[in-house]
Amino acid sequence: MDRRTIHELKPTVWIGKRGVTPEAVEEVTRQLEDRKVVKIRWLQSAEVDPSDLAARTGSEVVDIRGRTVVLAARRERSGKPPRNI
């Protein structure tokens, strides 16, 4: 996914003043299963650690800008090492 595509994504999860609740983690996980990439924004007053959110949802951080993070579902890895081309 290139930067332009990431920039054009609209946030689909908003985190409020209560921060990262179990319900928010469930919603991000559900959306990752459906969409593979999720853009999340949070209020300035919310305490959010993007790397912790990624760990709790089993995803990877793709991009962080201010109070916005883009997470992507982790790719399934086959037992084979990556090919160098």
N, C-alpha and C positions, 0 to 999 in steps of 0.2 A: 504494500500500500504506500503510495507516494504522499508527500507532504501536502500537496494541493487537495487530494481527496480527503485527507484527515482534516484539513482546515475547513472544508465545505460541509463536513458532518454537522448535524444539529444535535445538541445535547438531548439525550433521551432519559437520563436520570438526573434529578436534582436532589442534593442533600441539604437539608435544612439545619436549623440551629441545634437540633438534638445530635447532629453528627452522624457517624456511620452506625446505624442501628442494625440489628439482625434482619429486619425487614428490607433494609436497603441492600444488604449483602445478598439476600435471596433474589431481589429484583435484578441486580446486576448479573448474578449467576444465570438467571433465567434468560435475560436478554443476550448474554454471551452465547448460550446454547442456540438461540434463534438467529442472531445476527453475526456472530463471530467478532464484531468490533462494537464497542460501546463508548460513547462520549459522555462524561460525567462532569457536572458543575456543582459548586457548593457555595453557600453563603460565606461572606467574609468572617462572620462570627463563629462559623463551624470549625471544629478541629478535625481535619482530615489528613491522613498520611497516605499518599497514593501508593507507595510500595506495600504498606500494610493491607490496604484494600485489595491490591492485586494478589497478595498472598492468600487472603481470606477467600477470594473468589476463584483461585486457581488460574489466574490469567497473567499476562505480561503487560508492563507499562510500555506503550508505544510513544506517547508524547505527553509532556506536561507544559502547560502555559498558564501562569497565574493560578487562578482557582479552577482550572479545567484540566482534566486528565482523559486520555484515550487509552482504553484497555482492549487487548485482543486475547481471544481464547488461545491457550497454548496448543501448539501443533503436536499431534500424535507423532511420536518418533518410532520409526521401525527399528529393528535391531541392527540395520546396516549403517555404516558411517556415511556421512554426506559425500557426494561425488564432487571432485574438483574438476571444473571444466575450463 
